Amino acid sequence: MQSRPKNDSKDMKCPKCGKPSLKRKESGVVCSFCGYILSPGEETRFRLYELLKQST
C-alpha cells in the first residue's frame, strides 16, 4: 500500500509556481512569490476554498 506524501501546508497553491503563497489584494488574488494573478475561474476556486476553510 502506498502512502500519500505529506503536505507541509493545507493552503491552496499557486497554479504557476506551486507555492502556497496566494494573497487577496485589490487587483485580485495574487501569488506573493511569483506575482501570478489568478484568472477569474481560479479566483472563484480560491474563494470557495476560503469558505470551506472557514467552515472547518
C-alpha positions in Angstrom: 0.0 0.0 0.0 1.4 3.4 -1.0 1.1 6.3 1.4 0.3 9.8 0.1 3.0 12.4 0.5 2.5 14.7 3.4 1.8 18.3 2.5 3.6 21.0 4.6 0.7 23.3 4.2 -3.0 23.0 3.7 -3.2 26.3 1.9 -4.2 26.5 -1.8 -1.1 26.5 -4.0 -0.3 28.9 -6.9 -1.1 27.2 -10.3 2.2 28.6 -11.8 4.9 28.1 -9.2 3.2 25.6 -6.8 4.0 27.6 -3.6 1.2 28.1 -1.1 1.5 31.9 -1.1 -1.8 33.2 -2.6 -3.0 36.5 -1.1 -6.1 38.6 -1.8 -5.3 42.1 -3.0 -7.2 45.0 -4.7 -6.3 43.7 -8.1 -7.5 40.2 -7.3 -5.8 37.1 -5.9 -2.0 37.3 -6.5 0.8 34.9 -5.7 3.2 36.8 -3.4 6.1 34.6 -4.5 6.0 34.8 -8.3 3.4 37.6 -8.9 1.0 35.4 -10.9 -2.6 36.8 -11.0 -5.3 34.2 -10.8 -7.8 34.0 -13.7 -11.5 34.6 -12.9 -12.1 30.8 -12.7 -9.1 30.2 -10.5 -10.2 33.1 -8.3 -13.6 31.5 -7.9 -11.9 28.3 -6.8 -9.8 30.3 -4.3 -13.0 32.0 -2.9 -14.7 28.6 -2.5 -11.5 27.2 -0.8 -11.6 30.1 1.7 -15.2 29.5 2.5 -14.6 25.8 3.1 -11.5 26.6 5.2 -13.6 28.9 7.4 -16.3 26.3 8.0 -13.9 23.7 9.4 
